[in-house]
Amino acid sequence: MANLIIEYNITFIITTISILIVMMLILIYFFQDKLIFHPEKLPKDFEFQYKNQDVEEYNLEVKPGVIINGLHFKSKNPKGIVYYLKGNTKSIKGWGKFAVDFTYHGWDVIMIDYRGFGKSTGKRSQKEMQKDVQRVYDEIKSRVPEKYIIVYGRSLGTGFATKLASVNNPRMLILVCPYYSILQNMKRYLPFTPLSFVVKYAMPTYKWMKYVKCPIKLIHGTNDKVVLFKNSLKLAKIKPKQTRLYPIIDGGHKNIHNFEEYHRALKEILNSKPSEEIDRENTSIGFIRGKKK
């Protein structure tokens, strides 16, 4: 009798847990857009204004009824263009203030709002957003040779930036606070659930990075609690010969731009040449230290 009671209790617990997991997966499937994206919508007549910045607004119709709104920040005698793919919150109204970090060094900046953000329209999906990002890139490279285009992604934008660089030939790829994949990041909180069956925005940065041919620069705060620093450590190992990681000591996810070391790294990156090979013959590479006697 006791054994039957124990078996019943175990069966009841397992069934209850299974039902809860299924319910949670259903909720994640239908509400993940609200979990991942936190957009700010702007009225069509909103005017963008930034102190000491020369900026022009544009609208690109990527398909009938779908408009991608963006800003072009201009510098004097530009070295090229930084295509800036932002994070998952607000709109380019607020993100636009970061353009100064590039125009100061002589780079123009193109920044866009994803579907449903700011003045941009259209229904979101990973596939459609990737197409939008590529469509804007095509417009940029129709005016500027790719050797003068830097693709920059921050947080959510790092996945889109990596995918873009994997199928194009930009001068450089810069990723700030990148994730290995959104799916892997979500599994931190739900480690024993089959999330891969319900997550619509897997964003496998690690898969796309394998096909990136240009130099890759990773900038990540060591105190990032949203996307852990180890994500960049893992990404840096995928193509180590063309990747450089800049750790920002104590930097977090939202405040990394408040650290001077971030700006030193950005300055070095923006002023570097596309390919700076190491002269192996004039270094200690290959040296073998003698054994102690």
N, C-alpha and C positions, 0 to 999 in steps of 0.2 A: 504493500500500500504506500509506504514511504517513497519507494522508488517511482511509483506512478505519479505521486505529487511532485517530486523533483523534476521528472521528465516533463510534466505539464507546465511547471513554472519556467523551465528552460525554453520550452516551445513558445510559451506566451511572451517571454522576454525577447526572443529572437524575432517573433512575428511583429511585436510592437516596434522594435528597432527598425526592422525592414520597412514597415509602413511609414515611420517617421522619415527615413532616408528617402523613400520614394516621393513623399510629399515635399520634402525639402528640394529635391531635384526638379520637381515640377515647378516650384516657386522660382528657382534659379533660372529655369528655362524661359519662363514668361516675363520675369522681372529683371533679367541681367542687364538690359539696356539702362535701366535706372540705377543699377548697382555700379556699372562701369562709367557711364557718361553723366556729367553734371553740367549741362549747357546753360548758358545765359543767352536769351534771345533779345535781339535789338530791333527797334522799329526801322522801317525802310528809310526813313528820313534822318536817321541818326548820323551826326557828323563826327568823324574821328579827328581828334586834335591832340598833338603831342608837342611838348615844348622843345624848341630848337631842332625839330625834325622836319625834313622835306618829305612829305608822304602823299601818295596818290592812291585813291580807292579804285577798285575795279570789280566787275562781276563777270564771271565766266559761266555760260550755259553749257553744262556738260552733257545734258540730254534734255529733251522737251520738258519744261516745268521744273527742272533741277538747276538751281543757281549756286555756284560756289563764290562766296564773297571773300575778297582778300585785300591786302594792303601792300604797296610797294614803297619801302623806305629807301630814299636815295642819298648817296654820298657823292662828294665832289671827286671827279676822276676815279671812279670805282675800279677796283681790282677784279671784280666779278660779282656774283650774286650768291647769297646764302639763302637757300630754300628752307625756311624754318617751319617744322611740323611740331605743333604745341602739344600740351597735355590734355587731360580729359575734363577740365573744368572751365567755367566761364566762357569768354569769347576773346577775340583778338583786340577788343576794346582795352582789356587789361594786359594781355600778353604783349601788346604792341610796345610797351615801355622797354622791353628787353632788346628791341632792335638797336638801341644805342650801343650795346656791347659789340656790335659788328660795324655799324656805320662809322664809329670812332676809329676803327682800324682800316677804313677805306673800302668796306664791302656793302653793296646794296643788300636789302633784305626783302624777300617775298614771304609773306605770312598769310595763311588762309584759315578760315573757320570751316570745320567739318560740317557735314549735313546736320541740320537742326541746331547748330550753334550760331550765335550772332544773327547775321542776315542771310546765312546760307539755308537752302531748302532741300527737301528730299528725304526719303526714308533711309535710315541707316542700315548697313550690313557690312561685314568685313570686306566682302568682295567689291561692293559698290564704292566703298570709301577708298579702297586701293586703286580702283579705276579713276576716281576723282583726283587723287594725288598724282597719278601718272599723267592725267590729262593736263594738269597745271604744269607739270614738269615739261611736257611736250611743248607747251606754249613758251616756257622759259628758254628751252634749247633751240627754239625756232628763231630766237633773237640773240642768244649768247652761246658760243661754243661750250660744250660740256667741260672742257678743261678749265673753264672759269666758273663752274657751278659747284658749290659745296652743299651737300645735303646734311641738314642738322635736325636731329630729333631729340625731344625732351620728354621723359616719362612715357605716356601713351604713344607719343609721336615717334619713339625710337623703333617700334615695330614697323610702322609704315615707312620710315626712313630707310630701314635696312632692306625691306622688300623692294623699295624703289631703286636703291643702289645695286641690288642683286641682278636687276634686269636692264640697267643702264650703265653709263660709264662716266660718272661725275668725277670731279677732281679729288674729292675727299668725302668721307662719311664721318660725322661727329655725332656721338650718342651720349646723352647726359641722363644719368639714372636709368639705364636700360634694363629691361627684364629679359630673362632667358626665354620665357613665354608667359602670356597672361594665364594660361591654363595651369602652368607650374606654380605661378604665384598664388593662384586661388587655392591650390592644394595645400598650401601652408595652413590654411584655416579649416579645411575639410579633407584631411589626409586619407581617410579611408572610404571616400565616396567616389563612384565612377563618373567624375565630372566630365570626362571626355565625350560622353554621350549627349550632354545637354549644353555645353558651352559653345556659343556661336562665334565668339571672338577668341579663338585659341591663340592667335598672333605668335606663331613659332619663330621668334627672332633667330634662334640658334640654327634653324634649318635654312633660313634665307641668307644668313651670314656666310655660309659655305660657298656661296656663289658671288660674293662681293669681290671685285677685282682691284678696287682703289684702296688707298691707305685708310685705315679705320682708327679713329681716336675715341676712347672711352673715358668719360669723366663721371666719377661716382663718389658720393659722400660715404665715409666709413660708418656714419651713424644714421644711415637711411633706414627707417623703420617700415616704410611702405614697400619699397623694392630693395631687398637686402643687398649689401655690397658684394656678396658672393655671386650674385648674378653676373656682374661684370668680370669677376675672376674666371667664371666658367666660360663666358663669351670670349674672353681674351685668349683662351687656349684653342679656339676653333681655327683661327688663322694667325698664329703668333708672329709670323714673319712680317706681316703687314699691319699688325695691331699694336697700339700703345695705350696702356691704361694709366690715367692720372687720378690717383686716389686723393680725395679732399678730406684731410683729417678732421673728424668731428662734424663734417657736413651732413645735413639731413636731406630729406627729399624736396621739401618746399623752400628751404632757405639756402640751398647750395650757392646761389648767386650772391649771397651776402659774405662769402669768404673770399679774401684777397687771392688765395691760392687758385680758386676757380678762374679768376680773371687773368692770372699769370699764365695758367695753362691755355686759356683761350687765346691770349696774345701770341704765345709761342706757336700754337696750332695755325692760327690765321695768317701768320707771317712766315710759315714754313713752306718749303718747296714741296711739290706733289710727291716726289720720290727722292728720299735722302738715303742712299745705300751706304752701308758700312764698308769701309775698305778693310776687308778681312785680313789681307796680307800685312797690314800695318797695325794690327791689334794683337791682343793676347789670346784670341780665339784659337783653340787647338793646342795651347800650351798644356803640358802635363807637369804637375808639381811632383818633385822628387820625394821618395819615401824617406822617413826619418831612419837614421842608422842607430 
